[in-house]
Amino acid sequence: MAILDTTRRPAAGSIWRLVSALVGMLTTWNDMRVTRKALSALSDRELADIGLTRADIETLTFGR
């Protein structure tokens, strides 16, 4: 006699991958926000010393 399992469990691994991806996205967003805030506090001369302008600050994509 064969036994057939008709119960279905949710894929716990996929839920944790989703949570992990969301946490990663939030972390990246916060890092970008903090960096933009710090760069905005610099003077135009300080920005020029590192090769940036004020317009560059909003277009930073951090490796994308």
MARGU-59767 format. One record per residue: x, y, z of N, C-alpha, C, O, CB in turn; residue number from 1. Coordinates in nm, 3 decimals. Glycine has a CB too. Example, Ala and Ser with C-alpha at 12.3 -4.5 7.8 and 13.67 -1.06 7.14 Angstrom:
! MARGU-59767
<rec n_x="1.319" n_y="-0.569" n_z="0.780" ca_x="1.230" ca_y="-0.450" ca_z="0.780" c_x="1.320" c_y="-0.330" c_z="0.780" o_x="1.424" o_y="-0.332" o_z="0.846" cb_x="1.131" cb_y="-0.447" cb_z="0.905" resi="1"/>
<rec n_x="1.285" n_y="-0.225" n_z="0.708" ca_x="1.367" ca_y="-0.106" ca_z="0.714" c_x="1.290" c_y="0.003" c_z="0.787" o_x="1.341" o_y="0.114" o_z="0.804" cb_x="1.408" cb_y="-0.060" cb_z="0.572" resi="2"/>
***
This chain:
! MARGU-59767
<rec n_x="0.084" n_y="-0.117" n_z="0.000" ca_x="0.000" ca_y="0.000" ca_z="0.000" c_x="0.089" c_y="0.125" c_z="0.000" o_x="0.183" o_y="0.134" o_z="0.079" cb_x="-0.096" cb_y="-0.001" cb_z="0.122" resi="1"/>
<rec n_x="0.061" n_y="0.219" n_z="-0.087" ca_x="0.138" ca_y="0.342" ca_z="-0.097" c_x="0.072" c_y="0.452" c_z="-0.014" o_x="-0.050" o_y="0.456" o_z="0.001" cb_x="0.151" cb_y="0.386" cb_z="-0.245" resi="2"/>
<rec n_x="0.154" n_y="0.538" n_z="0.037" ca_x="0.104" ca_y="0.651" ca_z="0.115" c_x="0.125" c_y="0.777" c_z="0.033" o_x="0.235" o_y="0.801" o_z="-0.018" cb_x="0.175" cb_y="0.662" cb_z="0.256" resi="3"/>
<rec n_x="0.022" n_y="0.856" n_z="0.020" ca_x="0.028" ca_y="0.979" ca_z="-0.056" c_x="0.012" c_y="1.097" c_z="0.040" o_x="-0.089" o_y="1.107" o_z="0.110" cb_x="-0.081" cb_y="0.982" cb_z="-0.168" resi="4"/>
<rec n_x="0.112" n_y="1.184" n_z="0.042" ca_x="0.107" ca_y="1.302" ca_z="0.129" c_x="0.037" c_y="1.414" c_z="0.054" o_x="0.090" o_y="1.466" o_z="-0.044" cb_x="0.250" cb_y="1.346" cb_z="0.175" resi="5"/>
<rec n_x="-0.082" n_y="1.452" n_z="0.098" ca_x="-0.159" ca_y="1.556" ca_z="0.030" c_x="-0.147" c_y="1.691" c_z="0.099" o_x="-0.205" o_y="1.790" o_z="0.053" cb_x="-0.304" cb_y="1.516" cb_z="0.023" resi="6"/>
<rec n_x="-0.073" n_y="1.698" n_z="0.209" ca_x="-0.054" ca_y="1.827" ca_z="0.275" c_x="0.058" c_y="1.902" c_z="0.205" o_x="0.155" o_y="1.842" o_z="0.159" cb_x="-0.023" cb_y="1.809" cb_z="0.426" resi="7"/>
<rec n_x="0.044" n_y="2.029" n_z="0.199" ca_x="0.145" ca_y="2.110" ca_z="0.133" c_x="0.193" c_y="2.217" c_z="0.229" o_x="0.114" o_y="2.296" o_z="0.281" cb_x="0.090" cb_y="2.174" cb_z="0.003" resi="8"/>
<rec n_x="0.323" n_y="2.221" n_z="0.251" ca_x="0.381" ca_y="2.322" ca_z="0.339" c_x="0.431" c_y="2.438" c_z="0.255" o_x="0.478" o_y="2.419" o_z="0.143" cb_x="0.496" cb_y="2.261" cb_z="0.424" resi="9"/>
<rec n_x="0.421" n_y="2.560" n_z="0.309" ca_x="0.475" ca_y="2.675" ca_z="0.235" c_x="0.627" c_y="2.665" c_z="0.225" o_x="0.693" o_y="2.610" o_z="0.312" cb_x="0.435" cb_y="2.807" cb_z="0.303" resi="10"/>
<rec n_x="0.678" n_y="2.719" n_z="0.119" ca_x="0.823" ca_y="2.717" ca_z="0.097" c_x="0.888" c_y="2.821" c_z="0.186" o_x="0.897" o_y="2.938" o_z="0.150" cb_x="0.857" cb_y="2.743" cb_z="-0.053" resi="11"/>
<rec n_x="0.934" n_y="2.778" n_z="0.303" ca_x="0.991" ca_y="2.871" ca_z="0.401" c_x="1.116" c_y="2.938" c_z="0.347" o_x="1.141" o_y="3.055" o_z="0.377" cb_x="1.024" cb_y="2.798" cb_z="0.531" resi="12"/>
<rec n_x="1.193" n_y="2.868" n_z="0.267" ca_x="1.315" ca_y="2.926" ca_z="0.211" c_x="1.287" c_y="3.047" c_z="0.126" o_x="1.362" o_y="3.145" o_z="0.131" cb_x="1.388" cb_y="2.823" cb_z="0.129" resi="13"/>
<rec n_x="1.181" n_y="3.043" n_z="0.047" ca_x="1.150" ca_y="3.156" ca_z="-0.040" c_x="1.104" c_y="3.277" c_z="0.040" o_x="1.130" o_y="3.391" o_z="0.000" cb_x="1.043" cb_y="3.117" cb_z="-0.143" resi="14"/>
<rec n_x="1.038" n_y="3.255" n_z="0.151" ca_x="0.996" ca_y="3.366" ca_z="0.236" c_x="1.118" c_y="3.435" c_z="0.295" o_x="1.125" o_y="3.558" o_z="0.298" cb_x="0.901" cb_y="3.317" cb_z="0.349" resi="15"/>
<rec n_x="1.214" n_y="3.356" n_z="0.341" ca_x="1.334" ca_y="3.415" ca_z="0.400" c_x="1.418" c_y="3.485" c_z="0.294" o_x="1.482" o_y="3.586" o_z="0.324" cb_x="1.417" cb_y="3.308" cb_z="0.470" resi="16"/>
<rec n_x="1.419" n_y="3.435" n_z="0.172" ca_x="1.491" ca_y="3.504" ca_z="0.064" c_x="1.427" c_y="3.639" c_z="0.036" o_x="1.497" o_y="3.738" o_z="0.011" cb_x="1.492" cb_y="3.418" cb_z="-0.065" resi="17"/>
<rec n_x="1.294" n_y="3.644" n_z="0.039" ca_x="1.223" ca_y="3.769" ca_z="0.018" c_x="1.255" c_y="3.868" c_z="0.129" o_x="1.284" o_y="3.985" o_z="0.103" cb_x="1.071" cb_y="3.744" cb_z="0.009" resi="18"/>
<rec n_x="1.248" n_y="3.823" n_z="0.253" ca_x="1.279" ca_y="3.910" ca_z="0.367" c_x="1.423" c_y="3.959" c_z="0.357" o_x="1.449" o_y="4.077" o_z="0.380" cb_x="1.257" cb_y="3.836" cb_z="0.501" resi="19"/>
<rec n_x="1.514" n_y="3.871" n_z="0.324" ca_x="1.655" ca_y="3.908" ca_z="0.310" c_x="1.674" c_y="4.012" c_z="0.200" o_x="1.749" o_y="4.108" o_z="0.218" cb_x="1.740" cb_y="3.784" cb_z="0.281" resi="20"/>
<rec n_x="1.606" n_y="3.994" n_z="0.088" ca_x="1.616" ca_y="4.091" ca_z="-0.022" c_x="1.562" c_y="4.227" c_z="0.020" o_x="1.621" o_y="4.330" o_z="-0.013" cb_x="1.541" cb_y="4.039" cb_z="-0.145" resi="21"/>
<rec n_x="1.451" n_y="4.229" n_z="0.092" ca_x="1.392" ca_y="4.355" ca_z="0.138" c_x="1.485" c_y="4.426" c_z="0.236" o_x="1.502" o_y="4.548" o_z="0.229" cb_x="1.256" cb_y="4.331" cb_z="0.203" resi="22"/>
<rec n_x="1.544" n_y="4.351" n_z="0.328" ca_x="1.638" ca_y="4.410" ca_z="0.423" c_x="1.758" c_y="4.467" c_z="0.349" o_x="1.806" o_y="4.575" o_z="0.382" cb_x="1.682" cb_y="4.306" cb_z="0.528" resi="23"/>
<rec n_x="1.807" n_y="4.394" n_z="0.250" ca_x="1.919" ca_y="4.442" ca_z="0.170" c_x="1.886" c_y="4.571" c_z="0.097" o_x="1.968" o_y="4.663" o_z="0.092" cb_x="1.962" cb_y="4.337" cb_z="0.070" resi="24"/>
<rec n_x="1.767" n_y="4.579" n_z="0.041" ca_x="1.725" ca_y="4.700" ca_z="-0.030" c_x="1.715" c_y="4.818" c_z="0.065" o_x="1.758" o_y="4.929" o_z="0.032" cb_x="1.590" cb_y="4.676" cb_z="-0.099" resi="25"/>
<rec n_x="1.657" n_y="4.796" n_z="0.183" ca_x="1.646" ca_y="4.904" ca_z="0.282" c_x="1.783" c_y="4.950" c_z="0.331" o_x="1.805" o_y="5.069" o_z="0.351" cb_x="1.561" cb_y="4.859" cb_z="0.400" resi="26"/>
<rec n_x="1.874" n_y="4.856" n_z="0.350" ca_x="2.009" ca_y="4.891" ca_z="0.393" c_x="2.080" c_y="4.974" c_z="0.288" o_x="2.144" o_y="5.074" o_z="0.320" cb_x="2.090" cb_y="4.764" cb_z="0.423" resi="27"/>
<rec n_x="2.069" n_y="4.934" n_z="0.162" ca_x="2.130" ca_y="5.009" ca_z="0.052" c_x="2.071" c_y="5.149" c_z="0.043" o_x="2.145" o_y="5.246" o_z="0.028" cb_x="2.111" cb_y="4.935" cb_z="-0.081" resi="28"/>
<rec n_x="1.939" n_y="5.159" n_z="0.053" ca_x="1.872" ca_y="5.289" ca_z="0.046" c_x="1.922" c_y="5.380" c_z="0.159" o_x="1.949" o_y="5.498" o_z="0.136" cb_x="1.720" cb_y="5.271" cb_z="0.054" resi="29"/>
<rec n_x="1.933" n_y="5.325" n_z="0.280" ca_x="1.976" ca_y="5.406" ca_z="0.393" c_x="2.122" c_y="5.449" c_z="0.377" o_x="2.156" o_y="5.563" o_z="0.407" cb_x="1.958" cb_y="5.329" cb_z="0.525" resi="30"/>
<rec n_x="2.208" n_y="5.360" n_z="0.330" ca_x="2.348" ca_y="5.395" ca_z="0.307" c_x="2.359" c_y="5.510" c_z="0.206" o_x="2.438" o_y="5.602" o_z="0.224" cb_x="2.427" cb_y="5.273" cb_z="0.257" resi="31"/>
<rec n_x="2.280" n_y="5.503" n_z="0.100" ca_x="2.281" ca_y="5.608" ca_z="-0.002" c_x="2.231" c_y="5.740" c_z="0.057" o_x="2.286" o_y="5.846" o_z="0.027" cb_x="2.195" cb_y="5.567" cb_z="-0.123" resi="32"/>
<rec n_x="2.128" n_y="5.733" n_z="0.138" ca_x="2.072" ca_y="5.852" ca_z="0.201" c_x="2.174" c_y="5.919" c_z="0.291" o_x="2.191" o_y="6.041" o_z="0.286" cb_x="1.946" cb_y="5.817" cb_z="0.281" resi="33"/>
<rec n_x="2.243" n_y="5.842" n_z="0.373" ca_x="2.344" ca_y="5.896" ca_z="0.464" c_x="2.460" c_y="5.957" c_z="0.386" o_x="2.509" o_y="6.064" o_z="0.421" cb_x="2.396" cb_y="5.786" cb_z="0.558" resi="34"/>
<rec n_x="2.503" n_y="5.889" n_z="0.281" ca_x="2.614" ca_y="5.940" ca_z="0.200" c_x="2.576" c_y="6.070" c_z="0.131" o_x="2.655" o_y="6.164" o_z="0.129" cb_x="2.656" cb_y="5.837" cb_z="0.096" resi="35"/>
<rec n_x="2.457" n_y="6.076" n_z="0.075" ca_x="2.413" ca_y="6.200" ca_z="0.009" c_x="2.405" c_y="6.316" c_z="0.109" o_x="2.440" o_y="6.429" o_z="0.077" cb_x="2.276" cb_y="6.180" cb_z="-0.058" resi="36"/>
<rec n_x="2.358" n_y="6.286" n_z="0.229" ca_x="2.349" ca_y="6.389" ca_z="0.331" c_x="2.488" c_y="6.441" c_z="0.368" o_x="2.508" o_y="6.562" o_z="0.383" cb_x="2.277" cb_y="6.335" cb_z="0.457" resi="37"/>
<rec n_x="2.584" n_y="6.350" n_z="0.383" ca_x="2.721" ca_y="6.390" ca_z="0.418" c_x="2.784" c_y="6.470" c_z="0.304" o_x="2.850" o_y="6.571" o_z="0.330" cb_x="2.807" cb_y="6.266" cb_z="0.448" resi="38"/>
<rec n_x="2.763" n_y="6.427" n_z="0.180" ca_x="2.818" ca_y="6.501" ca_z="0.066" c_x="2.754" c_y="6.638" c_z="0.053" o_x="2.821" o_y="6.735" o_z="0.015" cb_x="2.799" cb_y="6.421" cb_z="-0.063" resi="39"/>
<rec n_x="2.627" n_y="6.648" n_z="0.083" ca_x="2.558" ca_y="6.778" ca_z="0.074" c_x="2.612" c_y="6.878" c_z="0.175" o_x="2.602" o_y="6.999" o_z="0.155" cb_x="2.407" cb_y="6.759" cb_z="0.094" resi="40"/>
<rec n_x="2.668" n_y="6.829" n_z="0.283" ca_x="2.723" ca_y="6.917" ca_z="0.387" c_x="2.860" c_y="6.973" c_z="0.348" o_x="2.907" o_y="7.067" o_z="0.412" cb_x="2.733" cb_y="6.842" cb_z="0.519" resi="41"/>
<rec n_x="2.923" n_y="6.917" n_z="0.246" ca_x="3.054" ca_y="6.966" ca_z="0.203" c_x="3.041" c_y="7.095" c_z="0.123" o_x="2.938" o_y="7.121" o_z="0.062" cb_x="3.126" cb_y="6.859" cb_z="0.120" resi="42"/>
<rec n_x="3.148" n_y="7.174" n_z="0.125" ca_x="3.150" ca_y="7.296" ca_z="0.045" c_x="3.176" c_y="7.260" c_z="-0.102" o_x="3.216" o_y="7.147" o_z="-0.134" cb_x="3.259" cb_y="7.396" cb_z="0.097" resi="43"/>
<rec n_x="3.152" n_y="7.356" n_z="-0.190" ca_x="3.177" ca_y="7.333" ca_z="-0.332" c_x="3.324" c_y="7.300" c_z="-0.358" o_x="3.356" o_y="7.217" o_z="-0.443" cb_x="3.135" cb_y="7.455" cb_z="-0.415" resi="44"/>
<rec n_x="3.413" n_y="7.365" n_z="-0.284" ca_x="3.557" ca_y="7.339" ca_z="-0.301" c_x="3.592" c_y="7.197" c_z="-0.256" o_x="3.669" o_y="7.128" o_z="-0.322" cb_x="3.640" cb_y="7.441" cb_z="-0.221" resi="45"/>
<rec n_x="3.535" n_y="7.154" n_z="-0.145" ca_x="3.560" ca_y="7.018" ca_z="-0.097" c_x="3.508" c_y="6.914" c_z="-0.195" o_x="3.572" o_y="6.812" o_z="-0.219" cb_x="3.496" cb_y="6.997" cb_z="0.041" resi="46"/>
<rec n_x="3.390" n_y="6.941" n_z="-0.253" ca_x="3.336" ca_y="6.851" ca_z="-0.354" c_x="3.428" c_y="6.846" c_z="-0.476" o_x="3.453" o_y="6.739" o_z="-0.531" cb_x="3.195" cb_y="6.895" cb_z="-0.395" resi="47"/>
<rec n_x="3.476" n_y="6.962" n_z="-0.518" ca_x="3.567" ca_y="6.967" ca_z="-0.634" c_x="3.694" c_y="6.889" c_z="-0.606" o_x="3.750" o_y="6.826" o_z="-0.696" cb_x="3.601" cb_y="7.114" cb_z="-0.671" resi="48"/>
<rec n_x="3.741" n_y="6.892" n_z="-0.482" ca_x="3.863" ca_y="6.817" ca_z="-0.446" c_x="3.846" c_y="6.667" c_z="-0.465" o_x="3.944" o_y="6.597" o_z="-0.493" cb_x="3.901" cb_y="6.846" cb_z="-0.300" resi="49"/>
<rec n_x="3.725" n_y="6.617" n_z="-0.451" ca_x="3.701" ca_y="6.473" ca_z="-0.469" c_x="3.638" c_y="6.444" c_z="-0.606" o_x="3.596" o_y="6.331" o_z="-0.633" cb_x="3.611" cb_y="6.418" cb_z="-0.357" resi="50"/>
<rec n_x="3.632" n_y="6.546" n_z="-0.691" ca_x="3.586" ca_y="6.527" ca_z="-0.828" c_x="3.435" c_y="6.522" c_z="-0.845" o_x="3.385" o_y="6.457" o_z="-0.937" cb_x="3.643" cb_y="6.403" cb_z="-0.881" resi="51"/>
<rec n_x="3.363" n_y="6.590" n_z="-0.758" ca_x="3.216" ca_y="6.592" ca_z="-0.767" c_x="3.165" c_y="6.734" c_z="-0.773" o_x="3.232" o_y="6.829" o_z="-0.732" cb_x="3.153" cb_y="6.518" cb_z="-0.648" resi="52"/>
<rec n_x="3.043" n_y="6.748" n_z="-0.824" ca_x="2.970" ca_y="6.874" ca_z="-0.818" c_x="2.841" c_y="6.848" c_z="-0.742" o_x="2.805" o_y="6.733" o_z="-0.715" cb_x="2.942" cb_y="6.932" cb_z="-0.961" resi="53"/>
<rec n_x="2.771" n_y="6.954" n_z="-0.710" ca_x="2.643" ca_y="6.937" ca_z="-0.639" c_x="2.544" c_y="6.854" c_z="-0.722" o_x="2.467" o_y="6.775" o_z="-0.667" cb_x="2.581" cb_y="7.075" cb_z="-0.606" resi="54"/>
<rec n_x="2.548" n_y="6.871" n_z="-0.853" ca_x="2.458" ca_y="6.795" ca_z="-0.940" c_x="2.489" c_y="6.645" c_z="-0.937" o_x="2.399" o_y="6.563" o_z="-0.957" cb_x="2.468" cb_y="6.846" cb_z="-1.083" resi="55"/>
<rec n_x="2.614" n_y="6.610" n_z="-0.911" ca_x="2.652" ca_y="6.469" ca_z="-0.907" c_x="2.595" c_y="6.395" c_z="-0.786" o_x="2.575" o_y="6.274" o_z="-0.791" cb_x="2.802" cb_y="6.457" cb_z="-0.906" resi="56"/>
<rec n_x="2.569" n_y="6.468" n_z="-0.680" ca_x="2.527" ca_y="6.403" ca_z="-0.555" c_x="2.398" c_y="6.323" c_z="-0.574" o_x="2.389" o_y="6.210" o_z="-0.527" cb_x="2.508" cb_y="6.509" cb_z="-0.445" resi="57"/>
<rec n_x="2.301" n_y="6.380" n_z="-0.640" ca_x="2.172" ca_y="6.312" ca_z="-0.659" c_x="2.177" c_y="6.199" c_z="-0.761" o_x="2.087" o_y="6.115" o_z="-0.765" cb_x="2.068" cb_y="6.411" cb_z="-0.700" resi="58"/>
<rec n_x="2.283" n_y="6.196" n_z="-0.843" ca_x="2.289" ca_y="6.093" ca_z="-0.946" c_x="2.379" c_y="5.975" c_z="-0.906" o_x="2.399" o_y="5.883" o_z="-0.986" cb_x="2.340" cb_y="6.153" cb_z="-1.074" resi="59"/>
<rec n_x="2.431" n_y="5.976" n_z="-0.785" ca_x="2.516" ca_y="5.866" ca_z="-0.740" c_x="2.434" c_y="5.738" c_z="-0.732" o_x="2.322" o_y="5.737" o_z="-0.681" cb_x="2.580" cb_y="5.898" cb_z="-0.604" resi="60"/>
<rec n_x="2.491" n_y="5.629" n_z="-0.784" ca_x="2.418" ca_y="5.501" ca_z="-0.783" c_x="2.490" c_y="5.392" c_z="-0.705" o_x="2.434" o_y="5.284" o_z="-0.687" cb_x="2.395" cb_y="5.454" cb_z="-0.925" resi="61"/>
<rec n_x="2.612" n_y="5.416" n_z="-0.659" ca_x="2.684" ca_y="5.323" ca_z="-0.573" c_x="2.697" c_y="5.183" c_z="-0.633" o_x="2.648" o_y="5.085" o_z="-0.577" cb_x="2.616" cb_y="5.314" cb_z="-0.440" resi="62"/>
<rec n_x="2.764" n_y="5.176" n_z="-0.746" ca_x="2.800" ca_y="5.048" ca_z="-0.804" c_x="2.695" c_y="4.982" c_z="-0.891" o_x="2.706" o_y="4.863" o_z="-0.921" cb_x="2.833" cb_y="4.957" cb_z="-0.698" resi="63"/>
<rec n_x="2.596" n_y="5.054" n_z="-0.931" ca_x="2.493" ca_y="4.995" ca_z="-1.019" c_x="2.514" c_y="5.039" c_z="-1.160" o_x="2.437" o_y="5.000" o_z="-1.248" cb_x="2.353" cb_y="5.033" cb_z="-0.973" resi="64"/>
***
